[in-house]
Amino acid sequence: MLAIFNKGLVNPPQELHSPASLISSAKPKLPGEIFNEFLSSQPSNAFSINFGNAAALAYVPPQNSYISQRFFCGLDNIYCMFLGSLNNLSNLNKQYGLSKGSNEAMFVIKAYRTLRDRGPYPAHQVLRDLDGSFGFVLYDSKAGSVFAALGADEEVRMFWGIAADGSVVVSDKLEVIKGSCAKSFAPFPTGCMFHSEQGLMSFEHPMSKMKAMPRIDSEGAMCGANFKVDSQSRMKSMPRVGSEANWALSGSRV
């Protein structure tokens, strides 16, 4: 899967940028080039959708049963690409009043929509209730919001980086990110979530701040940083959450 979000839509951690990208023999690419190359390298059943200059999503269904599940769903101008599976999906659907047939991507969309509009629960609490191996990228095209998360068990992997124009690129394919972002990329941190307005935080340790850890590649060049929970830090407080609160905006800024 591939997601590209315009610089004006998403402000990623500054540490994802690497000065080495400016002098690297392989330069970062522009979003259009990244998107077209991804589609041209995929089977004929690839699906893609563009949102003008704001965002672009591309998805390829798994070709065999040995590959982790992948889902793509869209509902009410909200789109989700989901990797992996949830062991407690049936209970979650019941908890949120969703139909039994909802797959993981549809659950994320409906839970996001429900809690965005009227749920009193913060995002980190919702994510900690997910039992399984998962990673997802959600785009709310009406609100212009991006929400991404990756489970803590390291069974599913995602990567993110910076394109030539400052856009954010997210994919589960390391070779796609490396070929698109030169040195300005890193693994998406496990047990964490990212929102376009709230930034990066750990949903497992929401009271702790995140810190960037320098990352050097095999050529000795500084790459986009890894991000870890700073166990020595403590936020002063978590924001209060009312019944009207947007679940995706209820985490603290980090």
N, C-alpha and C positions, 0 to 999 in steps of 0.2 A: 504494500500500500504506500501511497505518497500523498502528503498534504503540504501545500505551500500557502503561506499567509503573508500578505503585504506588510511591509515595515510599519506603516501607519496603523495597521490593525493590531499587531502584536509587538510588544517590546520585550524581547528575550533578555536573559541575564547578560550583562556586558561582557562577562568572562567567556562567553561562547565565541566571541570575536578573537581571532589570532592574527597578530601582525605578520606572522610567517606567511599568511595567505597572499600578502602583497608582493612577496619576493619568490613565492613558490613557482616552480616551472608549470604546475597545473593550477590555473586560476579558477576562482569561483565562477559559476555560470549564472546567467540570468534566468528568472523563473520560467519564461516561455521555452527556453532551450532545455531546461531540466524536465519540464512536463512532457515535451514532445519526445525527448529521448526515452523517457520511461515508457510511454505508450508504444513507441516503435519497437521496443525490446520485449514486449509482452505478447502473450497469445491473443487471438482474435476476440476472446470473450472478456477482455479488459473493459471496465466501465469508468467513465470520467465525467466530471461536471465542473464547469467554470462559473465563477461569480464575478464577472468583469475583471477589474484589476485588484479586487480585494482578496480572493482566495481561489484555489483550485484543488480538487480532490480526485484521486485515481485509485482504483481498486481492482485487484485480480483475484477471483475465487481460487481456493486451493485446488490443485490438480489431482491430488490423491489423498487417501485417508491418513497417510503418515504425517501430513502437514497439519499443524495446529489449526483449529477452526478459525475462519474469518467471516465476518458479516459486514454488509453495508446496508444501512437503512436511512430513509428520509421521511420525516413527518412534520407538517406545520412549519416548514422552513428551517428545520433542525436536521442536521445530517451527522451520522456517526459511522465510523469505521472501527470495528471491534476485532481484536485478536485474542484467541484463547477460549476459555469456557468458565462458567460459574457453576460450582457444585450445588449451590443453594438457589438456583434460578427460580425453581418452582415456588419456594417459600417467599422469595423476594417479590415475584409477581403477585402472590396472594397478599403480601404486606402492603403493596402499593395499589392494590385493586386493579391489577392488569390481567389481561386474558392469559390463559394457560399456554397459548401458542406463541407468546412473545419470545423471540430469541434474545440473545444478550445485547445486541446493538439496539433493538427496539426497547428493551428494558431501560437502557441507559438514557435514551431519548425521552421516554415517558417519565422516568424518575426525575430527570433534569427539568423537564417542563413542569411537572407537578410541583416540585419543590421550589423551582424558580418563582412560580406564581403565588404559592400559598403555603409552602412547607416551612416548619419551624426548625428544621435540622440543618446544621452546617455541613458543608461538603465533606470534610474529613470524616465525620461520623458516618455518613452514607457509604463512603468508600471502604471504611473499616469493616462494614457489614458484608462486603463482597467476599465470598469464600471461593477461591479458585485461582487460576493463572490467567491474568488478563492485562491487556493494554488497550487503550482506545483514544481516539481523537474525535472530538465533537465540535461542529461548527454551527452556531446559531446565526443564520444569515440575516434574519430580521433585526436582531439585537447587535449584530456585528461582534459577537463574542466567540472566543475559542477556549475550549476546555479539553485538557488531555491528562491522562493518568496512567500509571504503570504499577502493577502489583509488586509485592515485595519478594516473591519466591524465586525470581530470576528465570522462570521458565519461558516467559515471553520477553522479548527484547525490542526496544525502540531506540532510535537515534535521532538527534536533531542538530541542525547546523544553520549557517548563515549564507545566503546566496549573494551574488555580486552586488545586488542593489539593496541589501540589508533585509530582504524578506527571510522569514523563518521556514525551513524545510524540515519535515518530519517523515520518517520512513522506518519500516521494520527491516530494511535491507541496508546493511552497512556499506556495501559497494555503491549503492545509489547515493548515499550521503557523502561518502568520500569523493566520488566522482563529480559531485555537484558543488561542494562547499570548500574544496581544497583542505586547508588546515583548520578551518573554523567550524569544528563539529565536535560532538561528544556523545556518549551514551546518555539516553534519558535516564535520570536517576530512579532506581526502584523505590517503591513505597512512597512515591511523590505524585503531586498533581501540579498542574500549571494552568492558570487562568489569565487571559489576555489583560485583565485589569488588576488582578491581585498578585500576579507573579508566581514564583515557584515556592512550594512549601511541602513539607512532609505530612501526609495524612496519618501516618503512624505516630509521629511525634509533633503534633501541631503547635506545641508551646515552645519548640526549639527553632532557632533560626537555621538557615542553610548557609553553608560556606563553600566557596570555590576552592578546589584543589588543583594545582598546576599539573598539566599532563604533557609529557614529552613523548614524541613518537620515536620509531626506530632510527630515524634520520637525525635525531637530536633536536628537532624543531618543536617549539612550544605550540601545542594545539589547544582547541577549546577545552575549557576546564571540566573536570568531573565535579559533581556537586554532592556534598555529604551533609548529614545532619550534624550541627555543632552541638554536641551533648553538653558543652559547658555554658551555652547561652540559654537564656530564658526570656520569653516575651513577658512584658509586664501584665498583660491580660488578653483574653480572647474577647472579641466584640460580642455584645449581646445580640441575640437573634430573635426577631419578632415573627409573628405569623405571616407578615407580608414579605419577609426577607427573601432575597434572591439567594438560593443555596450556593450558587457558584461564586457569589461575591462575599461569602460569609467568613472566609479565612482572613488571617492577618496578612498584611503586606510584608514581604521579606526582601 
